[in-house]
């Protein structure tokens, strides 16, 4: 089945370039050149992937992502950012983007990133749960992780996590106290074919830390300089079901 892509980009030359190259690759492409129209289209139709510029008329890319995720739309999103705009990348990933492409970019990079995100998305949907993934819960002090339900509670209160944040926490929770390198986390959560940098891991860990501050004395994530991260539990009770 042909995969459908939504391009939300207001610069006509770039939107035509994106549409032409993606269509040539076999994708079905819908283009929206206004933020509000792009949001409405994403809400009304089914897409396999959204390519989203951040600076748009009517509604900017951050607003679009926030509203889509708030409405429960889980379609993968690749944001288009300006060169040297690290703050945009960080904010975009926090807002729910799955990947980013920095302008100007080559056609080969564009197609590779699109294909990689689509592969990860399809793989997550089709993957059969392994024995480890079928565990009912992991309890680490006041923290409880429910792998099958994608839910986390801290002191009995549910914490809302984005899918990638949950997967990072789950990976760390399965081996508390063990240092996981950024490469470990990148490969486990984003896949071996992920093209984005390790900054993606740092952004998600930083976001997780803030959400775990509900009870920082119970569990926290330590940074191991130049290596990676480990989940530290300050209470002895650790139960795997």
C-alpha positions, 0 to 999 in steps of 0.5 A, a space after each residue: 500500500 502506498 504510504 501517505 505523507 503530509 508536507 506542511 511548508 509555506 515556502 513554495 519552492 521548497 514545498 514543490 521540491 519536497 513533493 516532487 522528490 517524495 512522489 518520485 520515490 513512490 509516496 503519495 504526497 499532500 501539501 499544505 502551505 498554511 499552518 491552520 490548513 496543515 493542522 486541519 488536514 492532519 486531523 481529518 485524514 490519515 497519514 503515515 508521516 508528517 514533514 513539518 516546517 516550524 515557521 508557518 503562517 496561521 499556526 506555527 509548527 510547535 503549536 501544530 505538534 502540541 495540538 496534534 499530540 494533545 488530540 491523540 494523533 501519533 503520526 510520526 513527525 519530522 520537523 524542518 529547522 534552520 541551520 544552527 537552530 539547536 534551540 528549535 531542534 530541542 523544543 521540537 523534540 520536546 513538543 513531540 517530533 520524531 526526527 528533524 532535518 536541518 535546512 539546507 538538506 540534500 535529497 538523499 538525506 531527506 529520503 533516508 530520514 523519511 524511510 528510517 522514521 517510517 521503518 521505525 514506525 511500522 516496526 513498532 506497530 508490527 513487532 511481536 512482544 518479547 517475553 521481557 516486554 510482556 512483564 506486567 510491571 517493574 517496581 523500583 521503590 516509589 516508581 512503577 512502570 507498566 510496559 504493556 500499558 505504556 504507563 508510569 506511576 510515582 508514589 501512586 500518581 500517574 506521570 504522563 510521558 511521550 512514547 519515546 520518553 517511556 521507552 527510554 525510562 523502561 530501558 533504564 528501569 530494566 537494569 537499575 544502577 547499570 550505566 547505559 551508553 547513549 548508543 545503547 539507548 539510541 539503538 534500543 529506542 530509536 533503532 540502529 538506522 536512526 540518523 539523528 545525533 545523540 542530542 536526541 537522547 539527552 533531550 529525552 532524558 532531560 525531559 524525563 528528569 523533570 517529570 520524575 521530580 515529583 519525588 526526587 528522593 525516590 528515583 533519579 537519572 544520573 549522568 555519567 560524563 562522556 558515557 551515558 545514564 543510569 537509573 538510581 533507586 534510593 529505596 531497596 525494594 525492587 520487584 519484577 513481576 
